[in-house]
Amino acid sequence: MQKFRSNGKILLTGEYAVLNGAKSLALPTKMGQSMEVSEAQKNRISWTSYDENDNIWFQSDFEFENGDFTHIISLEDQKDLEKQEIAKRLRQILKVAFSKNSEAFSDKGYIIKTKLGFNRKWGLGTSSTLINNLAQWLKIDPYYLLQNSFGGSGYDIAAAGSNLPITFQLTDNGPVNFTADFNPTFKEELFFVYLNRKQNSREAIAHYRNQPMEDIQGLTDKISGITEQIIKSESLEEFKIFLKAHETLISKVINIPRIQTELFSDYPGMIKSLGGWGGDFILATGMEEEKEYFRKKGYHSIFDYQDLIK
């Protein structure tokens, strides 16, 4: 049996703009996804995915021959549209993987088990951790696998394989990431809140790409500069100033109100959206009193910075 593991991710700066080359700050999370691979019946993959509570959330079998993967659909599967969509996406990933390493599938079969360490609705990287685990197993380029399946910038792939904060940037020579010296002295005053509504990142990205190109080009340089300033911030007040500048820029380009303006206008600290605006997590500044503010509003998935981030 072979075992693999990848980290989840938080994109602290550069949401949307990372797609156009903005330098962004990504934080790997302590929660991730593991994968176990065992050899089994030839030309067949038996796949089982477990959630954070050890409950099966996806299970299916695939037969394969010459790079063609067939989903074995039961009568029960035919009624489950979500499961069919997951199986379709998984077939696509496996076909791309086969194209880069056909030898791994030659006269072989596998039992594959994946296990999430977080709720898959949280947007911490169910797909990116899977892609990175598969790439580790098959010894193929995870960015290639990502671009030919889910798409995206690839920052989540970089975070999946890092145990430290990183800066990530798309360049003419491909994705580049470096370890970032980001370990804020005020991290005890930072926490994350899940907004109880999963955001479809593909829809959010499509909305961003519909914005005028001149707006996006100007945004890229400004966000890169703010990322550098956020990494260098020596105080919480300085950090909050750059967070607000970041929020204001993104809000203007995508024409969506800041989440603090829309939902939490009376919040005494600073709030920053993360990922697809309007869903997934937010970053908030404050202590226990500020956490209680969110609990009273019905938000109970709250994580201290040091509990969530590696």
Secondary structure, 3 states (H helix, E strand, C coil): CEEEEEEEEEECCCCCHHHHCCCEEEEEEEEEEEEEEEECCCCEEEEEEECCCCCEEEEEEEEEECCEEEEECCCCHHHCHHHHHHHHHHHHHHHHHHHHCHHHHCCCCEEEEEEECCCHHHCCCHHHHHHHHHHHHHCCCHHHHHHCCCCCCCHHHHHHCCCCCEEEEEECCEEEEEECCCCCCCHHHEEEEECCCCCCHHHHHHHHHCCCHHHHHHHHHHHHHHHHHHHHCCCHHHHHHHHHHHHHHHHHHHCCCCHHHHHCCCCCCCEEECCCCCCCEEEEECCHHHHHHHHHCCCCCEEEHHHHEC
